[in-house]
Amino acid sequence: MKPATGPCVAACMPFLQAAILALIPVVAASLLGSTVTFPQIPTWYAGLVKPPFNPPNWLFAPVWTTLFAMMAFSVFRVLRLPKGMPGRRGALAAYHVQLLLNVLWSCAFFGLQSPAAGIVVILALLAMIVVTIARFRSLDRVSANLFWPYFAWVSFATLLNVSIWWLNR
């Protein structure tokens, strides 16, 4: 197995192309999620009963920025692997499905103002993060490991989502 950061053969994606293709989806997901989320924070979300472990609102932006940057670097490493490498295509598909679920959670929880719908989506998101980690692990251990903080944060967000649903049912 060729390391993702080592010299690349002709079958590898060029550095700049991989960087752009790694950044565009996470920036798009971030912008779409923020567009749905931000208007709801001072209105609907502010009126919800929240558990005592709910983080302050200012914490979410830096955490998500960090997690999205880690995702982009992770997928960049996978994109730089040889295009015909077994498992690469499936790993990239799993990655994009989990990214879509990430955006759908914002749409369900904030857009629909439905913590219950958020629970359904976030459970699917957690499962797809695990699938992505497993698929990335077979290609590049660093890329897979970059997803563990994201998994931890989404696990915490799941607890928060369920608690908000429970307190406001």
PyRosetta script that sets phi, psi and omega in degrees:
from pyrosetta import init, pose_from_sequence

init()
pose = pose_from_sequence("MKPATGPCVAACMPFLQAAILALIPVVAASLLGSTVTFPQIPTWYAGLVKPPFNPPNWLFAPVWTTLFAMMAFSVFRVLRLPKGMPGRRGALAAYHVQLLLNVLWSCAFFGLQSPAAGIVVILALLAMIVVTIARFRSLDRVSANLFWPYFAWVSFATLLNVSIWWLNR")
pose.set_psi(1, 128.2)
pose.set_omega(1, -179.3)
pose.set_phi(2, -83.5)
pose.set_psi(2, 131.6)
pose.set_omega(2, 178.7)
pose.set_phi(3, -64.7)
pose.set_psi(3, 145.5)
pose.set_omega(3, -175.2)
pose.set_phi(4, -65.6)
pose.set_psi(4, -26.2)
pose.set_omega(4, -176.4)
pose.set_phi(5, -99.6)
pose.set_psi(5, -1.7)
pose.set_omega(5, -178.2)
pose.set_phi(6, -79.6)
pose.set_psi(6, -175.7)
pose.set_omega(6, 178.7)
pose.set_phi(7, -57.8)
pose.set_psi(7, 140.2)
pose.set_omega(7, -175.3)
pose.set_phi(8, -106.5)
pose.set_psi(8, 137.8)
pose.set_omega(8, 177.2)
pose.set_phi(9, -85.8)
pose.set_psi(9, 176.0)
pose.set_omega(9, -176.0)
pose.set_phi(10, -58.3)
pose.set_psi(10, -26.2)
pose.set_omega(10, -177.9)
pose.set_phi(11, -78.9)
pose.set_psi(11, -2.5)
pose.set_omega(11, -179.2)
pose.set_phi(12, -90.2)
pose.set_psi(12, 151.9)
pose.set_omega(12, 177.5)
pose.set_phi(13, -72.5)
pose.set_psi(13, 138.1)
pose.set_omega(13, 177.2)
pose.set_phi(14, -58.8)
pose.set_psi(14, 149.0)
pose.set_omega(14, -175.6)
pose.set_phi(15, -51.7)
pose.set_psi(15, -54.3)
pose.set_omega(15, -175.9)
pose.set_phi(16, -64.4)
pose.set_psi(16, -41.1)
pose.set_omega(16, 178.2)
pose.set_phi(17, -62.3)
pose.set_psi(17, -44.2)
pose.set_omega(17, 178.7)
pose.set_phi(18, -63.5)
pose.set_psi(18, -40.7)
pose.set_omega(18, 179.7)
pose.set_phi(19, -62.6)
pose.set_psi(19, -45.0)
pose.set_omega(19, 179.8)
pose.set_phi(20, -65.0)
pose.set_psi(20, -44.8)
pose.set_omega(20, -179.9)
pose.set_phi(21, -68.8)
pose.set_psi(21, -23.3)
pose.set_omega(21, 175.7)
pose.set_phi(22, -79.2)
pose.set_psi(22, -36.4)
pose.set_omega(22, -176.1)
pose.set_phi(23, -79.9)
pose.set_psi(23, -41.8)
pose.set_omega(23, -173.6)
pose.set_phi(24, -55.8)
pose.set_psi(24, -49.3)
pose.set_omega(24, -178.7)
pose.set_phi(25, -63.8)
pose.set_psi(25, -39.4)
pose.set_omega(25, -179.3)
pose.set_phi(26, -72.0)
pose.set_psi(26, -35.5)
pose.set_omega(26, 176.4)
pose.set_phi(27, -66.1)
pose.set_psi(27, -43.6)
pose.set_omega(27, 178.2)
pose.set_phi(28, -61.7)
pose.set_psi(28, -45.3)
pose.set_omega(28, 179.0)
pose.set_phi(29, -61.8)
pose.set_psi(29, -43.0)
pose.set_omega(29, 179.1)
pose.set_phi(30, -62.0)
pose.set_psi(30, -46.5)
pose.set_omega(30, -179.0)
pose.set_phi(31, -66.7)
pose.set_psi(31, -43.3)
pose.set_omega(31, 178.9)
pose.set_phi(32, -63.6)
pose.set_psi(32, -46.5)
pose.set_omega(32, 178.9)
pose.set_phi(33, -61.3)
pose.set_psi(33, -42.5)
pose.set_omega(33, 179.6)
pose.set_phi(34, -65.5)
pose.set_psi(34, -38.3)
pose.set_omega(34, -179.9)
pose.set_phi(35, -60.5)
pose.set_psi(35, -38.2)
pose.set_omega(35, 179.3)
pose.set_phi(36, -79.0)
pose.set_psi(36, -36.2)
pose.set_omega(36, -171.8)
pose.set_phi(37, -79.7)
pose.set_psi(37, -52.6)
pose.set_omega(37, -170.3)
pose.set_phi(38, -53.7)
pose.set_psi(38, -43.3)
pose.set_omega(38, -179.9)
pose.set_phi(39, -63.7)
pose.set_psi(39, -23.7)
pose.set_omega(39, -177.0)
pose.set_phi(40, -85.4)
pose.set_psi(40, -18.2)
pose.set_omega(40, -174.9)
pose.set_phi(41, -63.2)
pose.set_psi(41, -50.7)
pose.set_omega(41, -178.6)
pose.set_phi(42, -77.9)
pose.set_psi(42, -9.4)
pose.set_omega(42, -176.5)
pose.set_phi(43, -110.7)
pose.set_psi(43, -93.0)
pose.set_omega(43, -174.9)
pose.set_phi(44, -59.2)
pose.set_psi(44, -50.5)
pose.set_omega(44, -176.6)
pose.set_phi(45, -63.2)
pose.set_psi(45, -38.1)
pose.set_omega(45, 179.8)
pose.set_phi(46, -62.4)
pose.set_psi(46, -28.7)
pose.set_omega(46, -178.4)
pose.set_phi(47, -85.4)
pose.set_psi(47, -5.1)
pose.set_omega(47, 179.6)
pose.set_phi(48, -79.2)
pose.set_psi(48, 148.1)
pose.set_omega(48, 169.7)
pose.set_phi(49, -78.3)
pose.set_psi(49, 131.1)
pose.set_omega(49, -177.1)
pose.set_phi(50, -122.8)
pose.set_psi(50, 153.6)
pose.set_omega(50, 179.1)
pose.set_phi(51, -70.4)
pose.set_psi(51, 161.2)
pose.set_omega(51, -178.6)
pose.set_phi(52, -63.2)
pose.set_psi(52, -21.0)
pose.set_omega(52, 179.9)
pose.set_phi(53, -89.5)
pose.set_psi(53, 7.9)
pose.set_omega(53, 178.0)
pose.set_phi(54, -63.6)
pose.set_psi(54, 124.7)
pose.set_omega(54, -179.6)
pose.set_phi(55, -69.1)
pose.set_psi(55, 158.8)
pose.set_omega(55, 174.7)
pose.set_phi(56, -66.3)
pose.set_psi(56, 148.8)
pose.set_omega(56, -176.2)
pose.set_phi(57, -56.3)
pose.set_psi(57, -34.7)
pose.set_omega(57, -177.0)
pose.set_phi(58, -64.8)
pose.set_psi(58, -20.1)
pose.set_omega(58, -176.8)
pose.set_phi(59, -74.4)
pose.set_psi(59, -27.8)
pose.set_omega(59, -173.3)
pose.set_phi(60, -63.9)
pose.set_psi(60, -43.9)
pose.set_omega(60, -177.1)
pose.set_phi(61, -61.1)
pose.set_psi(61, -49.9)
pose.set_omega(61, 179.5)
pose.set_phi(62, -66.3)
pose.set_psi(62, -34.6)
pose.set_omega(62, 178.2)
pose.set_phi(63, -64.7)
pose.set_psi(63, -48.7)
pose.set_omega(63, -179.2)
pose.set_phi(64, -65.7)
pose.set_psi(64, -36.5)
pose.set_omega(64, 177.4)
pose.set_phi(65, -61.0)
pose.set_psi(65, -44.3)
pose.set_omega(65, 179.0)
pose.set_phi(66, -63.7)
pose.set_psi(66, -46.1)
pose.set_omega(66, -178.6)
pose.set_phi(67, -65.0)
pose.set_psi(67, -41.0)
pose.set_omega(67, 177.8)
pose.set_phi(68, -65.8)
pose.set_psi(68, -37.6)
pose.set_omega(68, 177.2)
pose.set_phi(69, -64.1)
pose.set_psi(69, -41.2)
pose.set_omega(69, 178.1)
pose.set_phi(70, -64.8)
pose.set_psi(70, -39.8)
pose.set_omega(70, 177.2)
pose.set_phi(71, -62.6)
pose.set_psi(71, -44.9)
pose.set_omega(71, -178.9)
pose.set_phi(72, -61.6)
pose.set_psi(72, -43.7)
pose.set_omega(72, 179.4)
pose.set_phi(73, -65.4)
pose.set_psi(73, -39.4)
pose.set_omega(73, 179.1)
pose.set_phi(74, -61.3)
pose.set_psi(74, -49.4)
pose.set_omega(74, -178.1)
pose.set_phi(75, -70.8)
pose.set_psi(75, -30.2)
pose.set_omega(75, 174.3)
pose.set_phi(76, -57.3)
pose.set_psi(76, -45.3)
pose.set_omega(76, 179.8)
pose.set_phi(77, -61.2)
pose.set_psi(77, -40.4)
pose.set_omega(77, 179.8)
pose.set_phi(78, -70.5)
pose.set_psi(78, -39.8)
pose.set_omega(78, 177.7)
pose.set_phi(79, -61.2)
pose.set_psi(79, -29.8)
pose.set_omega(79, -179.1)
pose.set_phi(80, -79.7)
pose.set_psi(80, -8.1)
pose.set_omega(80, 175.8)
pose.set_phi(81, -72.3)
pose.set_psi(81, 157.2)
pose.set_omega(81, 178.6)
pose.set_phi(82, -54.2)
pose.set_psi(82, 135.5)
pose.set_omega(82, -174.6)
pose.set_phi(83, -58.2)
pose.set_psi(83, -32.5)
pose.set_omega(83, -178.7)
pose.set_phi(84, -88.9)
pose.set_psi(84, 5.2)
pose.set_omega(84, -177.2)
pose.set_phi(85, -61.4)
pose.set_psi(85, 127.8)
pose.set_omega(85, -179.9)
pose.set_phi(86, -57.6)
pose.set_psi(86, 131.4)
pose.set_omega(86, 177.9)
pose.set_phi(87, 93.2)
pose.set_psi(87, -15.2)
pose.set_omega(87, -176.3)
pose.set_phi(88, -62.8)
pose.set_psi(88, -48.2)
pose.set_omega(88, -177.6)
pose.set_phi(89, -62.1)
pose.set_psi(89, -44.7)
pose.set_omega(89, 178.4)
pose.set_phi(90, -64.7)
pose.set_psi(90, -36.3)
pose.set_omega(90, 178.1)
pose.set_phi(91, -65.4)
pose.set_psi(91, -43.1)
pose.set_omega(91, 179.1)
pose.set_phi(92, -67.0)
pose.set_psi(92, -35.7)
pose.set_omega(92, 176.6)
pose.set_phi(93, -64.3)
pose.set_psi(93, -45.6)
pose.set_omega(93, 178.6)
pose.set_phi(94, -60.4)
pose.set_psi(94, -42.6)
pose.set_omega(94, 178.7)
pose.set_phi(95, -58.0)
pose.set_psi(95, -47.4)
pose.set_omega(95, -177.5)
pose.set_phi(96, -70.0)
pose.set_psi(96, -31.9)
pose.set_omega(96, 175.8)
pose.set_phi(97, -65.6)
pose.set_psi(97, -44.5)
pose.set_omega(97, -179.8)
pose.set_phi(98, -66.1)
pose.set_psi(98, -34.5)
pose.set_omega(98, 178.5)
pose.set_phi(99, -66.4)
pose.set_psi(99, -40.1)
pose.set_omega(99, 175.8)
pose.set_phi(100, -62.5)
pose.set_psi(100, -43.4)
pose.set_omega(100, 177.7)
pose.set_phi(101, -62.6)
pose.set_psi(101, -34.2)
pose.set_omega(101, 176.3)
pose.set_phi(102, -58.5)
pose.set_psi(102, -47.6)
pose.set_omega(102, 178.5)
pose.set_phi(103, -66.4)
pose.set_psi(103, -41.8)
pose.set_omega(103, -179.4)
pose.set_phi(104, -62.3)
pose.set_psi(104, -31.1)
pose.set_omega(104, 176.9)
pose.set_phi(105, -62.4)
pose.set_psi(105, -45.3)
pose.set_omega(105, 177.7)
pose.set_phi(106, -59.2)
pose.set_psi(106, -40.6)
pose.set_omega(106, 179.5)
pose.set_phi(107, -66.0)
pose.set_psi(107, -40.6)
pose.set_omega(107, -179.3)
pose.set_phi(108, -71.2)
pose.set_psi(108, -53.7)
pose.set_omega(108, -175.1)
pose.set_phi(109, -69.5)
pose.set_psi(109, -56.3)
pose.set_omega(109, -175.9)
pose.set_phi(110, -86.6)
pose.set_psi(110, -48.8)
pose.set_omega(110, -176.3)
pose.set_phi(111, -63.0)
pose.set_psi(111, -47.1)
pose.set_omega(111, 178.1)
pose.set_phi(112, -86.8)
pose.set_psi(112, -5.7)
pose.set_omega(112, -176.1)
pose.set_phi(113, 52.6)
pose.set_psi(113, 49.4)
pose.set_omega(113, -174.5)
pose.set_phi(114, -133.8)
pose.set_psi(114, 95.3)
pose.set_omega(114, 174.0)
pose.set_phi(115, -58.2)
pose.set_psi(115, -31.7)
pose.set_omega(115, 178.9)
pose.set_phi(116, -64.9)
pose.set_psi(116, -46.4)
pose.set_omega(116, 177.1)
pose.set_phi(117, -64.0)
pose.set_psi(117, -35.8)
pose.set_omega(117, 176.6)
pose.set_phi(118, -59.1)
pose.set_psi(118, -39.6)
pose.set_omega(118, 179.2)
pose.set_phi(119, -61.5)
pose.set_psi(119, -45.5)
pose.set_omega(119, -179.5)
pose.set_phi(120, -58.9)
pose.set_psi(120, -47.1)
pose.set_omega(120, -177.1)
pose.set_phi(121, -69.4)
pose.set_psi(121, -42.0)
pose.set_omega(121, -175.5)
pose.set_phi(122, -68.7)
pose.set_psi(122, -30.0)
pose.set_omega(122, 175.7)
pose.set_phi(123, -67.3)
pose.set_psi(123, -40.7)
pose.set_omega(123, 175.4)
pose.set_phi(124, -64.9)
pose.set_psi(124, -39.4)
pose.set_omega(124, 178.2)
pose.set_phi(125, -61.2)
pose.set_psi(125, -47.0)
pose.set_omega(125, 178.4)
pose.set_phi(126, -57.4)
pose.set_psi(126, -44.4)
pose.set_omega(126, 179.7)
pose.set_phi(127, -61.5)
pose.set_psi(127, -42.2)
pose.set_omega(127, -178.9)
pose.set_phi(128, -71.2)
pose.set_psi(128, -29.0)
pose.set_omega(128, 174.3)
pose.set_phi(129, -64.3)
pose.set_psi(129, -42.7)
pose.set_omega(129, 178.3)
pose.set_phi(130, -63.4)
pose.set_psi(130, -42.6)
pose.set_omega(130, 177.4)
pose.set_phi(131, -61.3)
pose.set_psi(131, -43.7)
pose.set_omega(131, 179.8)
pose.set_phi(132, -62.4)
pose.set_psi(132, -44.3)
pose.set_omega(132, 178.3)
pose.set_phi(133, -58.9)
pose.set_psi(133, -46.8)
pose.set_omega(133, -178.6)
pose.set_phi(134, -62.5)
pose.set_psi(134, -43.2)
pose.set_omega(134, -178.7)
pose.set_phi(135, -70.8)
pose.set_psi(135, -38.7)
pose.set_omega(135, 177.1)
pose.set_phi(136, -67.4)
pose.set_psi(136, -36.3)
pose.set_omega(136, -177.2)
pose.set_phi(137, -59.4)
pose.set_psi(137, -36.5)
pose.set_omega(137, -179.9)
pose.set_phi(138, -71.4)
pose.set_psi(138, -15.3)
pose.set_omega(138, -179.2)
pose.set_phi(139, -103.8)
pose.set_psi(139, -42.5)
pose.set_omega(139, -173.8)
pose.set_phi(140, -159.7)
pose.set_psi(140, 110.7)
pose.set_omega(140, -175.1)
pose.set_phi(141, -61.1)
pose.set_psi(141, -38.6)
pose.set_omega(141, 179.4)
pose.set_phi(142, -61.7)
pose.set_psi(142, -45.9)
pose.set_omega(142, 179.0)
pose.set_phi(143, -58.5)
pose.set_psi(143, -42.9)
pose.set_omega(143, 179.0)
pose.set_phi(144, -64.7)
pose.set_psi(144, -45.5)
pose.set_omega(144, -177.2)
pose.set_phi(145, -65.6)
pose.set_psi(145, -26.3)
pose.set_omega(145, 177.4)
pose.set_phi(146, -66.2)
pose.set_psi(146, -15.2)
pose.set_omega(146, 179.4)
pose.set_phi(147, -87.8)
pose.set_psi(147, -13.1)
pose.set_omega(147, -177.2)
pose.set_phi(148, -65.1)
pose.set_psi(148, -40.1)
pose.set_omega(148, 175.2)
pose.set_phi(149, -62.1)
pose.set_psi(149, -37.1)
pose.set_omega(149, 176.3)
pose.set_phi(150, -62.8)
pose.set_psi(150, -46.2)
pose.set_omega(150, 177.1)
pose.set_phi(151, -58.3)
pose.set_psi(151, -44.4)
pose.set_omega(151, -180.0)
pose.set_phi(152, -62.3)
pose.set_psi(152, -44.4)
pose.set_omega(152, -179.0)
pose.set_phi(153, -66.1)
pose.set_psi(153, -42.4)
pose.set_omega(153, 179.6)
pose.set_phi(154, -68.8)
pose.set_psi(154, -31.7)
pose.set_omega(154, 173.7)
pose.set_phi(155, -62.6)
pose.set_psi(155, -45.6)
pose.set_omega(155, 176.4)
pose.set_phi(156, -62.3)
pose.set_psi(156, -43.4)
pose.set_omega(156, 179.0)
pose.set_phi(157, -62.2)
pose.set_psi(157, -32.8)
pose.set_omega(157, 176.8)
pose.set_phi(158, -64.8)
pose.set_psi(158, -46.4)
pose.set_omega(158, 176.9)
pose.set_phi(159, -59.9)
pose.set_psi(159, -43.4)
pose.set_omega(159, 178.6)
pose.set_phi(160, -63.3)
pose.set_psi(160, -46.2)
pose.set_omega(160, 179.2)
pose.set_phi(161, -59.1)
pose.set_psi(161, -48.1)
pose.set_omega(161, -179.7)
pose.set_phi(162, -63.4)
pose.set_psi(162, -41.2)
pose.set_omega(162, 179.9)
pose.set_phi(163, -64.5)
pose.set_psi(163, -41.7)
pose.set_omega(163, 178.1)
pose.set_phi(164, -64.7)
pose.set_psi(164, -41.9)
pose.set_omega(164, 176.7)
pose.set_phi(165, -59.4)
pose.set_psi(165, -48.3)
pose.set_omega(165, -176.8)
pose.set_phi(166, -62.2)
pose.set_psi(166, -44.1)
pose.set_omega(166, -177.7)
pose.set_phi(167, -71.4)
pose.set_psi(167, -19.2)
pose.set_omega(167, -175.2)
pose.set_phi(168, -118.5)
pose.set_psi(168, 14.8)
pose.set_omega(168, -176.9)
pose.set_phi(169, -74.1)
pose.dump_pdb("model.pdb")
